[in-house]
Each structure stands twice: as C-alpha cells, then as structure tokens.
Amino acid sequence: MNLELETLALVFWCLLGVAVFMYALLDGYDLGVGMLLSGSESERDRMVASIGPFWDANETWLVLAVGILLIAFPAAHSVILRELYLPALALLVGLILRGVSFDFRAKAISPLRPLWDHCFRFGSLLASLAQGYMLGRYVTGFADGGLPVLFACLSALCVAAAYVYIGSAWLVMKTEGELQARALRWLRLSGALTLLGLLFITAFNLLVRPEVAARWLHGTGLVLLVVLPALGFVCLWWIERALGTLYKNASCSCSRTARKPFFGVVTLFLLAFSALGYSYFPYVIPGRMLAIDAASAAASLQFILWGVILVLPLILAYTAFSYRVFWGKSEDLRYY
C-alpha cells in the first residue's frame, strides 16, 4: 500500500468523521435516556436497563475518534485541546459521574439510590452540554468574540435537545405501557426543539460564514440544499405517522411500529451530520487548518491505516453482535 499524503489525509478525515458520528449516535441516545431519568423507581430501573448492555461500549467510539485525531492530525489535536480544555474537562467529569452513578445505583443495595439517579442525570446533562459547546466552538474555528461564544452556548442546548430526542425514540422502542406513553410525549417535545435548533444552526452558518454559504448556494451544494431538507421532512413525516399509530393503538407497542421513530431519528442524525461534513470539507479545523496541513507524515499514516483496518471491523462486529443479542424490549434490571 503506497498512497499519497493528500489521499491518506482525506481517508483519515473520513474515518474521523465516522467515529464522531457513531459516538454521537450511539452515546447520544444513552445520554438522552440519562437526562430523562425520572418517574417511579421501577420506571427508572427499566430506563437504566434499556441502556445497560450498551452504554459503556458506546464510548469506545469516542476513544477511537480522539485516537485518530491525536495520531493522524497531531497539529489539529494540539489546537483543539488547547481551545477546548475546560469543556473537555467538563465532558470527562460528566462521563465519570455517569459511570460511577450507574454502578452504584444498579449494583449496590443502598438508600442512596435516588441520589445516584440524580448524579446520573446530572452527569448526562453535563456531558451533553459540554459536547454541544465544543461543537459550537469548533465550527466557528474557535473565533473570539461574543457572537461565537453565544452560538456555542445555544449549540450546547441544541445538542442536548437532540440527544433527548434520540433517547426518547430509544425508550419508545425498548419500553412498554405508561413509560412508553411518557416517552412518546418526550419525543414530540424534544423533536420540536431539535428542529428549531437545526434551523438556527443552518441559518447561522449561511449568514455568518460566507465560505459556507458559497459552498451551499452553488453547484452541487445547491442541489444538496434542496435534497437534504426534503429527505429530512420525509423522515419527520414518517416519525409522526408512527407516533400517531402508537397513540391510537397501544397493541402496536410491541410491533415494528415502535421501532420506526428511532430509525427515523437515526436517519435525521445522518442527514444533519452529512450536511455538517459537506460544509467544512476538507478542513479538520473549520476555516483554519486543512486536513492535509494537519496530517502526520505519509509513512506514519500508512502504518496507522493498517491498524485501523484491523481494529475498526472488530469494533463494528462487536457493536452489531451486542445489539443483536440484546435486541427487543428491555427486561427488569438485575445484577447477580
């Protein structure tokens, strides 16, 4: 294998995008479930049980993304870590708090269980807001000033709403009865907030970033500007149709209908992420650093690529196997 540096840089740019998308998708729904953790103790147990077999492994994609950024794009890694040191610290604190809270509330018989539930919910919220803030600062190229910081703060709220959206869809698919009915209400409310957030972020990028507007308003971008929103509205219609069926007929809760909202939201995530990638390709830091400028030496990237070729299929296979084994409605939470 003897590839040019430019080709290798683009390959690793795509691999980094895949890792970030898989993390946002998979850890996004369990962060959403964590933020929604409420109700009676049995309902909270059922919510935790719905993510119990998956939530820890979902964070593997975060480790992979950071590893690719560090090894393949060291120049960008140093800039990103310097600019996002505090929100990255908040993210780690939130993830650690979630891990500790999950183990104590699920495995320790203690009257402090409600406290651990609050900690799990707070850790999920903190991690989600930190990720959203980091995304907002990243897409503005870490620009100084009040407007970029305000955008990052609003981006934090939008990402948290999106995670609640996909978390609600997950609960609709994995639960039954009153808990599923509550998840249906959460799904519609968070869906409206997420849609507003997407419209806001789109408007900001087109109005404030002239280079992004130029890409979207000419040639292929203009076609995508029509196609992607059209596909998005088709997904929203599909989700709303499934929700209407579930509201009217409780017997559909165990059927394929209950799965449709989740896969519809997954498609929306994919469309939004594709639009984000198209907006800033091939920058590894928007407006500041191209992938080829931040990349390691060609020999290093070729060596690393063999490791990715070996590791990535294993991660995908393990992920598919775990979801296949634990597919279906969640059962009672038991650790013994």
C-alpha positions in Angstrom: 0.0 0.0 0.0 1.6 3.2 -1.2 -0.8 6.2 -1.0 0.0 9.9 -1.4 -0.2 12.1 1.7 -3.3 14.0 0.4 -5.2 10.8 -0.2 -4.2 9.5 3.3 -5.3 12.7 4.9 -8.7 12.5 3.3 -9.1 8.9 4.3 -8.4 9.7 7.9 -10.6 12.7 7.7 -13.4 10.4 6.7 -12.5 7.8 9.4 -12.5 10.6 12.0 -16.0 11.6 10.8 -17.3 8.1 11.0 -16.0 7.7 14.6 -17.5 11.0 15.7 -20.8 10.2 14.1 -21.0 6.7 15.6 -20.2 8.2 19.0 -22.8 11.0 18.7 -25.4 8.4 17.5 -24.8 5.6 20.0 -23.8 7.5 23.1 -26.3 10.2 22.2 -29.3 8.0 22.9 -28.0 6.8 26.2 -27.1 10.3 27.3 -30.6 11.2 26.3 -32.1 8.4 28.4 -29.9 9.6 31.3 -31.2 13.2 31.1 -34.8 11.8 31.0 -34.3 9.5 34.0 -37.4 10.1 36.2 -40.6 8.5 37.4 -41.0 5.7 39.9 -38.2 3.5 41.0 -39.4 0.7 38.8 -39.6 3.0 35.8 -36.1 4.4 36.4 -34.9 0.8 36.6 -36.5 0.0 33.3 -34.9 3.1 31.7 -31.4 2.1 33.0 -32.0 -1.5 31.9 -32.7 -0.3 28.4 -29.2 1.1 28.0 -27.4 -1.2 30.5 -25.8 -3.6 27.9 -24.7 -0.8 25.6 -23.8 2.5 27.2 -20.2 1.7 28.3 -19.3 0.1 24.9 -20.8 3.1 23.1 -18.0 5.3 24.4 -15.5 3.2 22.5 -16.2 5.4 19.5 -15.1 8.5 21.5 -11.8 6.8 22.3 -11.3 5.9 18.6 -12.1 9.4 17.5 -9.7 11.0 19.9 -7.0 8.5 19.0 -7.4 9.2 15.2 -7.2 12.9 15.9 -4.1 12.6 18.1 -2.2 10.2 15.8 -3.3 11.2 12.3 -3.8 15.0 12.9 -1.4 16.0 15.7 -1.2 19.6 14.8 -5.0 19.9 14.9 -5.2 17.9 18.1 -2.9 20.4 19.9 -5.0 23.4 18.8 -8.4 21.7 19.6 -7.2 20.6 23.1 -5.8 24.0 23.9 -9.0 25.8 22.8 -11.4 23.3 24.4 -9.5 22.3 27.6 -12.2 23.4 30.0 -15.3 22.0 28.2 -13.3 18.8 27.6 -12.7 18.6 31.3 -16.4 19.1 31.9 -17.2 16.3 29.4 -14.8 13.9 31.3 -16.3 14.8 34.6 -19.8 14.2 33.3 -18.8 10.8 31.8 -17.0 9.7 35.0 -20.0 10.8 37.1 -22.3 8.7 34.9 -20.1 5.6 35.2 -19.8 5.8 39.0 -23.5 6.6 39.4 -24.6 3.7 37.1 -22.6 1.1 39.1 -23.7 2.3 42.5 -27.3 2.7 41.7 -27.5 -0.6 39.8 -25.3 -2.9 41.9 -25.3 -1.5 45.4 -28.2 -2.0 47.8 -28.4 1.4 49.4 -30.9 4.0 50.5 -28.8 6.5 48.4 -30.2 5.1 45.2 -32.2 8.3 44.4 -29.0 10.4 44.9 -27.2 8.2 42.4 -30.1 8.7 39.9 -29.7 12.5 40.3 -26.0 12.2 39.7 -26.5 10.0 36.6 -29.0 12.6 35.3 -26.7 15.5 36.0 -23.6 13.7 34.5 -25.6 13.0 31.4 -26.7 16.7 31.1 -23.2 18.0 31.8 -21.6 15.7 29.2 -24.3 16.6 26.6 -23.9 20.4 27.2 -20.1 20.1 27.0 -20.3 18.3 23.7 -22.7 20.9 22.3 -20.5 23.7 23.4 -17.4 22.1 22.0 -19.2 21.6 18.7 -20.2 25.2 18.6 -16.7 26.5 19.3 -15.3 24.0 16.7 -17.5 25.0 13.8 -16.7 28.7 14.4 -13.0 27.9 14.2 -12.6 29.0 17.8 -13.2 32.6 16.8 -13.0 35.2 19.6 -15.9 37.5 20.4 -19.3 37.4 22.0 -21.2 36.1 19.0 -19.2 32.8 18.6 -19.5 32.2 22.3 -23.2 32.8 22.2 -23.5 30.5 19.3 -21.6 27.8 21.2 -23.9 28.2 24.2 -27.0 27.8 22.0 -25.3 24.9 20.3 -24.9 23.2 23.7 -28.7 23.4 24.2 -29.4 22.2 20.7 -27.2 19.1 21.1 -28.7 18.3 24.5 -32.2 18.5 22.9 -31.1 16.3 20.0 -29.8 13.7 22.5 -33.1 13.8 24.4 -34.8 13.3 21.0 -33.0 10.2 20.1 -33.1 9.0 23.7 -36.9 9.3 23.7 -37.1 7.4 20.5 -35.0 4.6 22.1 -37.3 4.4 25.0 -40.3 4.2 22.7 -38.7 1.2 21.0 -37.4 -0.5 24.2 -40.3 0.0 26.7 -44.0 -0.6 27.0 -47.0 0.7 28.9 -47.0 4.0 30.8 -43.3 4.6 30.4 -43.6 4.3 26.6 -46.5 6.7 26.7 -44.3 9.2 28.5 -41.5 8.6 26.0 -43.9 9.4 23.2 -44.7 12.8 24.7 -41.0 13.5 25.3 -40.3 12.5 21.7 -42.6 15.1 20.2 -41.5 17.9 22.5 -37.7 17.3 22.0 -38.3 16.8 18.3 -39.8 20.3 18.0 -36.8 21.7 20.0 -34.3 19.8 17.8 -35.9 21.1 14.6 -35.7 24.6 15.8 -32.0 24.0 16.7 -31.2 22.7 13.3 -32.9 25.7 11.6 -30.9 28.0 13.9 -27.6 26.4 13.2 -28.3 26.3 9.4 -29.2 29.9 9.4 -26.1 30.9 11.4 -23.8 29.0 9.1 -25.3 30.5 5.9 -25.5 34.1 7.3 -22.3 34.4 9.3 -19.9 32.1 7.4 -19.6 33.4 3.8 -17.4 30.5 2.7 -20.1 28.0 3.9 -22.8 29.9 2.1 -20.8 30.0 -1.1 -20.4 26.2 -1.0 -24.1 25.6 -0.4 -25.5 28.2 -2.8 -23.7 27.0 -5.9 -23.4 23.8 -8.0 -23.7 20.5 -6.0 -24.3 22.4 -2.8 -27.5 24.0 -4.2 -28.8 20.5 -5.1 -28.0 19.2 -1.6 -29.6 22.2 -0.1 -32.9 21.0 -1.7 -32.4 17.3 -1.3 -31.3 17.0 2.3 -34.1 19.1 3.8 -36.6 17.2 1.6 -35.3 13.9 3.0 -35.4 15.4 6.5 -39.1 16.3 6.2 -39.8 12.9 4.8 -38.2 11.4 8.0 -40.2 13.8 10.2 -43.4 12.7 8.4 -42.5 9.1 8.8 -41.8 9.5 12.5 -45.0 11.5 13.1 -47.1 8.8 11.3 -45.6 6.1 13.5 -46.3 8.2 16.6 -49.9 8.7 15.5 -50.3 4.9 15.2 -48.8 4.3 18.6 -51.0 6.9 20.2 -54.2 5.4 18.7 -53.3 1.7 19.1 -51.5 0.5 22.2 -51.2 -3.0 20.8 -48.7 -1.6 18.3 -46.2 -1.1 21.1 -44.6 -4.5 20.6 -44.6 -4.3 16.8 -42.3 -2.8 14.2 -44.1 0.5 14.5 -42.4 1.2 17.8 -39.0 0.9 16.1 -39.8 3.4 13.3 -39.3 6.6 15.4 -35.8 5.5 16.4 -34.6 4.7 12.9 -36.2 7.9 11.7 -34.2 9.9 14.2 -31.1 8.0 13.3 -31.6 9.0 9.6 -32.1 12.6 10.7 -28.8 12.4 12.6 -27.1 11.1 9.5 -28.5 13.8 7.3 -27.5 16.6 9.7 -24.0 15.1 10.1 -23.6 14.8 6.3 -24.6 18.5 5.9 -22.0 19.4 8.6 -19.3 17.4 6.9 -20.1 18.9 3.5 -20.0 22.4 4.9 -16.4 22.2 6.2 -14.8 19.5 4.0 -11.7 19.1 3.9 -11.0 21.3 6.9 -10.0 19.5 10.1 -10.5 22.8 11.9 -13.1 24.9 10.0 -11.6 28.0 8.4 -8.2 27.4 10.0 -6.5 24.1 9.1 -6.9 21.7 6.2 -6.7 18.0 6.8 -3.5 17.7 4.7 -1.8 20.6 6.6 -2.5 18.9 10.0 -1.7 15.3 8.9 1.2 13.2 10.1 3.9 12.0 7.6 2.7 9.7 4.8 4.7 6.8 6.2 3.1 7.2 9.6 -0.4 7.4 8.2 0.2 4.3 6.1 1.3 2.3 9.2 -1.6 3.6 11.2 -4.1 2.7 8.4 -3.2 -1.0 8.8 -4.1 -0.7 12.5 -7.4 0.9 11.6 -8.2 -1.7 9.0 -7.8 -4.4 11.7 -9.5 -2.6 14.6 -12.4 -0.9 13.0 -14.1 -4.1 11.7 -13.7 -5.7 15.2 -15.5 -2.7 16.8 -18.2 -2.8 14.2 -18.6 -6.6 14.6 -18.8 -6.3 18.4 -21.3 -3.5 18.3 -23.5 -5.4 15.9 -23.3 -8.6 17.9 -24.2 -6.8 21.2 -27.2 -5.1 19.7 -28.3 -8.4 18.1 -28.1 -10.2 21.4 -29.9 -7.6 23.5 -32.4 -6.6 20.8 -36.1 -6.3 21.8 -37.9 -4.9 24.8 -35.8 -4.3 27.9 -36.3 -6.6 30.9 -36.1 -6.0 34.6 -32.7 -4.7 35.8 -30.8 -7.5 37.6 -27.2 -7.8 38.6 -26.4 -11.1 40.4 
